[in-house]
Amino acid sequence: MSAPVIDAGLGRQAVRPRPRVPRLPAVWQRLLSPLVIVALWQLAGSTGLLPERLLASPAKVVATAADLVQAGVLPTAIAVSLQRALIGFALGALAGIALALVAGLSRVGENAVDPPLQMLRALPLFGLIPLFILWFGIGETPKVALVALGVVFPLYLNTFAGIRGVDGKLAEVAQVLRLRRSALIAHIVLPGALPQALVGLRQSLGVAWLALIVAEQINADAGIGHMINDAREFLRTDVIVVGLIVYAILGLLTDSLVRLLERRALSWRRDFLAR
């Protein structure tokens, strides 16, 4: 604590201000630990403690990434994977939201939709791959279907919970105003369920990338997963790490987009973190 100093002119104690200690910006504070990990990783690779056959050093990974970009291999793989992820996510999101509306707006809809979805949710997602290959072949369809199925459940559960969590007094206001059902859904139900639905959207994006990683390593002839699978056959840990880093970056970028959407869409909401 600062030592009190007697102010002779005023006859009272004055507090000597504590010198301010300079602090790193918040961005650098968050980057500090990852940078330390990368530095230790590079040190272990340079000294031979971490053999390249087990894990390539960061310098080797960066050089490999540059070579793959220059050769056009990495951009092509990213484009193929993004196309699969976007199509699968779009189909799964539409299905999840539509099913949540059906189940959330009526007891009859809940009894019809919720039990089958809960049974499907209990099945291991990746255990369905052999069936998908038998049903859809080995082309793009089973990969997109696996991503779509993974997206459905988090979005359905969160949107359903959001719909059921809408304040009942708002429904009474809608009855007083004699709003039609379409207006009730558009102006009361969906805005009220939006915060929870956005949580489901972020979870669904994470599941979509996880499903894509597995789907692309099974009977794929293009994409990041195919690149990783080929690298595994030749023990190219540098290429494997490049592919995993690209998956991570794509996941972070899509999550950041949803967080930006959340800040814009929920700008009306004020909580203690925003004060």
WOMOLIN-V27539 format. One record per helix or strand. SS is the DSSP state (~ for helix, > for strand). FROM is the first residue (numbers start at 1). TO is the last residue. If there is no record, write none. Layout:
SS,FROM,TO  SS,FROM,TO
This chain:
>,4,7  >,12,15  ~,26,47  ~,58,71  ~,73,104  ~,107,122  ~,125,136  ~,140,164  ~,168,176  ~,181,215  ~,224,233  ~,237,265  ~,272,274
